[in-house]
């Protein structure tokens, strides 16, 4: 089965560049933007060899996993563009629900439940299934925004800060191509709700309904310090709000999040 856009994405005018193998779909997208591509355009592969995650961690997709990046040049400020990651998480979660239900119906079995971890991960059973990363660069005509979405379809990495899992290990037997088709259609819906940041209030509401660890103990390691407290909410800019033991509400713009008793261990 070859990569293809879903019917909703095709009707909405999205385009697709599919690769048998590539270093990084995000890099492909940025290079196309520098060359004049304005999108919306997907770049996708089932084997990525030189991707980058947060904090420049390697983001490798062995054959059978899904690495996909969506490019669009927008007239928005970088801070607004950053909130698109929450819409991406919702789109991925919706796609996972769709393909998991279809797989479960084929096998007459139950399906896993997914949760969104701040800022841009999707979890299954507390383990990382999806990583989402955003890049932006000024180009002629606006801001080139690239959202990279990596999903562990057939295999998961080891030794990650948050334990990882694959769809195959969860009993969801689907292909990267099937998942991408569902994702491309779900993206149209949530990109539309986000609406260049104007709809972030609704995205925020939907995201919080699916948030992992909301109301629970949390520790955020920023690289220079560790903040501990309770995950209170996210604000209207996408910052995570931590309620400290003293009752202070502290906004966090970036950091590694650890929940519950593993927090102090993982963040040390």
C-alpha positions as CSV (number, residue, x, y, z in Angstrom):
1,X,0.0,0.0,0.0
2,X,1.4,3.4,-1.0
3,X,1.1,6.6,1.0
4,X,-1.9,8.6,0.0
5,X,-3.9,11.5,1.4
6,X,-7.3,10.8,2.9
7,X,-10.4,12.0,0.9
8,X,-11.0,15.0,3.1
9,X,-7.3,16.2,2.8
10,X,-7.4,15.7,-0.9
11,X,-10.6,17.7,-1.2
12,X,-9.1,20.5,0.9
13,X,-6.2,20.9,-1.5
14,X,-3.4,19.3,0.5
15,X,-0.5,17.8,-1.5
16,X,1.8,15.0,-0.7
17,X,5.5,14.1,-1.1
18,X,6.2,10.5,-0.1
19,X,9.6,9.0,0.3
20,X,10.7,5.4,0.5
21,X,13.4,6.6,2.9
22,X,14.7,10.0,4.0
23,X,16.9,11.6,6.5
24,X,14.2,13.9,8.0
25,X,10.7,14.8,6.8
26,X,11.0,18.1,8.7
27,X,14.2,18.9,6.8
28,X,12.6,18.1,3.5
29,X,9.7,20.4,4.4
30,X,11.9,23.3,5.4
31,X,14.1,23.0,2.3
32,X,11.0,23.0,0.1
33,X,9.8,26.2,1.9
34,X,13.2,27.9,1.3
35,X,12.8,26.9,-2.4
36,X,9.4,28.6,-2.6
37,X,6.9,25.9,-1.5
38,X,4.0,27.4,0.5
39,X,1.9,24.4,1.2
40,X,-0.2,23.0,2.6
41,X,1.9,20.0,1.9
42,X,2.7,16.7,3.7
43,X,6.1,15.0,3.6
44,X,6.0,11.4,4.7
45,X,8.1,8.3,5.0
46,X,8.0,4.9,6.8
47,X,11.8,5.1,7.3
48,X,13.5,8.2,8.7
49,X,17.3,8.1,9.4
50,X,18.2,11.5,10.8
51,X,15.2,13.1,12.4
52,X,15.4,15.5,15.3
53,X,13.2,15.5,18.4
54,X,13.1,18.0,21.2
55,X,16.4,19.1,22.6
56,X,18.0,17.8,19.4
57,X,17.5,14.2,20.4
58,X,17.7,11.7,17.5
59,X,14.2,10.9,16.0
60,X,14.7,7.7,14.1
61,X,11.9,5.9,12.4
62,X,12.8,2.3,11.5
63,X,11.0,0.9,8.5
64,X,7.4,0.5,9.2
65,X,7.0,3.4,11.6
66,X,5.5,6.7,10.5
67,X,7.4,10.0,10.1
68,X,5.2,12.8,8.7
69,X,5.6,16.6,8.5
70,X,3.1,19.1,7.4
71,X,4.3,22.4,5.9
72,X,2.3,25.6,5.6
73,X,3.5,29.2,5.2
74,X,1.3,31.4,7.5
75,X,0.9,35.0,8.4
76,X,1.2,34.5,12.2
77,X,3.6,35.3,14.9
78,X,6.0,32.5,16.1
79,X,4.3,32.4,19.5
80,X,0.9,31.8,17.8
81,X,2.4,29.2,15.5
82,X,3.7,27.3,18.6
83,X,0.1,26.6,19.7
84,X,-0.5,24.6,16.5
85,X,1.2,21.7,18.3
86,X,-1.9,21.2,20.4
87,X,-4.0,20.9,17.3
88,X,-1.5,18.3,16.0
89,X,-1.9,16.3,19.1
90,X,-5.6,16.3,18.8
91,X,-5.4,15.3,15.1
92,X,-3.1,12.4,15.9
93,X,-5.2,11.2,18.8
94,X,-8.3,11.2,16.6
95,X,-6.5,9.3,13.9
96,X,-5.2,6.7,16.4
97,X,-8.7,6.3,17.7
98,X,-10.1,5.7,14.2
99,X,-7.5,3.1,13.1
100,X,-7.5,1.4,16.5
101,X,-11.3,1.0,16.4
102,X,-11.1,-0.4,12.9
103,X,-8.3,-2.8,13.9
104,X,-10.3,-3.9,17.0
105,X,-13.4,-4.6,15.0
106,X,-11.4,-6.8,12.6
107,X,-10.0,-8.8,15.5
108,X,-13.0,-8.6,17.8
109,X,-10.8,-7.2,20.5
110,X,-10.6,-4.1,22.7
111,X,-8.5,-1.1,21.8
112,X,-6.0,1.0,23.8
113,X,-6.8,4.5,25.1
114,X,-4.7,7.5,24.3
115,X,-3.8,10.6,26.2
116,X,-2.1,13.9,25.3
117,X,1.0,14.8,27.3
118,X,2.2,18.4,27.4
119,X,3.5,19.8,25.3
120,X,3.3,17.6,22.2
121,X,3.3,13.8,22.9
122,X,0.6,11.1,22.7
123,X,0.7,8.4,25.4
124,X,-0.8,4.9,25.5
125,X,-0.8,3.3,29.0
126,X,1.5,6.0,30.2
127,X,4.1,5.2,27.6
128,X,5.1,7.5,24.7
129,X,3.6,6.5,21.4
130,X,3.9,9.7,19.4
131,X,6.3,12.6,19.4
132,X,5.4,15.9,17.8
133,X,7.9,18.7,17.0
134,X,7.5,22.2,15.5
135,X,9.9,24.2,13.5
136,X,9.4,27.7,12.0
137,X,11.4,29.9,9.7
138,X,10.7,33.2,8.1
139,X,10.5,33.0,4.3
140,X,9.2,35.3,1.6
141,X,5.5,35.8,2.3
142,X,5.3,34.8,5.9
143,X,6.4,32.2,8.4
144,X,7.1,28.6,7.2
145,X,5.6,26.4,9.9
146,X,6.5,22.7,9.9
147,X,4.8,20.2,12.3
148,X,6.6,16.9,12.5
149,X,4.7,13.9,13.8
150,X,6.5,10.6,14.6
151,X,4.5,7.5,15.5
152,X,5.9,4.2,16.7
153,X,3.8,1.9,14.5
154,X,5.9,-1.3,14.5
155,X,8.8,-0.5,16.9
156,X,9.6,1.8,19.9
157,X,13.0,3.2,20.9
158,X,14.6,2.2,24.2
159,X,16.3,4.3,26.8
160,X,14.0,7.3,26.4
161,X,13.2,9.7,29.3
162,X,9.6,8.5,29.1
163,X,9.2,4.7,28.3
164,X,8.0,4.2,24.8
165,X,5.6,1.8,23.2
166,X,4.5,0.9,19.6
167,X,1.1,0.2,18.2
168,X,2.2,-3.3,17.4
169,X,3.0,-3.9,21.0
170,X,-0.4,-2.6,22.0
171,X,-2.0,-5.2,19.6
172,X,-3.0,-2.6,17.0
173,X,-1.9,-4.2,13.7
174,X,-2.0,-1.5,11.1
175,X,0.4,0.0,8.6
176,X,2.0,3.5,8.6
177,X,0.1,4.1,5.3
178,X,-3.3,3.5,7.0
179,X,-2.4,5.7,9.9
180,X,-1.2,8.5,7.7
181,X,-4.4,8.5,5.6
182,X,-6.5,8.9,8.8
183,X,-4.1,11.6,10.2
184,X,-4.2,13.7,7.0
185,X,-8.0,13.8,7.3
186,X,-8.0,14.5,11.0
187,X,-5.5,17.3,10.5
188,X,-7.9,19.1,8.2
189,X,-10.5,19.2,11.0
190,X,-8.3,20.4,13.8
191,X,-6.2,22.8,11.6
192,X,-9.6,24.3,10.7
193,X,-10.6,24.7,14.4
194,X,-7.2,26.2,15.3
195,X,-7.7,28.8,12.4
196,X,-4.3,30.6,12.6
197,X,-4.6,30.7,16.4
198,X,-8.1,32.3,16.5
199,X,-9.6,29.1,17.6
200,X,-7.0,28.1,20.2
201,X,-9.6,28.5,23.0
202,X,-11.5,25.6,21.6
203,X,-8.4,23.6,20.9
204,X,-7.3,24.2,24.5
205,X,-10.7,22.9,25.7
206,X,-10.5,19.8,23.6
207,X,-6.9,19.2,24.5
208,X,-7.5,19.4,28.3
209,X,-10.3,16.8,28.0
210,X,-7.7,14.4,26.8
211,X,-4.7,15.6,28.9
212,X,-2.5,13.1,30.8
213,X,-1.9,13.9,34.4
214,X,-4.3,16.8,34.7
215,X,-4.8,17.5,38.4
216,X,-2.0,15.2,39.4
217,X,1.5,15.6,40.9
218,X,4.0,16.7,38.3
219,X,7.7,17.7,38.0
220,X,9.1,19.7,35.1
221,X,12.8,19.6,34.4
222,X,13.8,22.7,32.5
223,X,17.5,21.9,32.2
224,X,18.4,24.4,34.9
225,X,15.9,23.6,37.6
226,X,13.1,21.2,38.6
227,X,9.6,22.6,39.4
228,X,7.3,20.4,41.4
229,X,3.6,20.7,42.1
230,X,0.2,19.8,40.6
231,X,-0.6,20.1,36.8
232,X,-3.4,22.7,37.1
233,X,-4.1,23.6,33.4
234,X,-2.6,25.1,30.3
235,X,-3.1,28.8,29.7
236,X,-4.2,30.7,26.6
237,X,-0.7,30.7,25.2
238,X,-0.1,27.0,25.7
239,X,2.1,27.2,28.8
240,X,1.6,24.5,31.4
241,X,0.5,25.9,34.8
242,X,1.9,24.3,37.9
243,X,0.2,24.9,41.3
244,X,3.0,24.7,43.9
245,X,2.7,23.5,47.4
246,X,2.6,27.1,48.5
247,X,-0.4,27.7,46.2
248,X,1.5,29.7,43.5
249,X,0.5,29.3,39.9
250,X,3.7,29.1,37.9
251,X,3.6,29.1,34.0
252,X,6.1,26.8,32.2
253,X,6.9,27.4,28.6
254,X,9.2,24.4,28.0
255,X,10.6,21.4,29.8
256,X,10.5,17.6,30.4
257,X,7.3,16.5,32.2
258,X,7.2,13.6,34.7
259,X,4.1,12.5,36.5
260,X,3.6,11.1,40.0
261,X,6.3,9.2,41.9
262,X,8.5,8.8,38.9
263,X,8.8,12.5,38.6
264,X,11.6,13.1,41.0
265,X,13.5,10.1,39.7
266,X,13.0,10.9,36.0
267,X,13.7,14.6,36.4
268,X,16.8,14.2,38.5
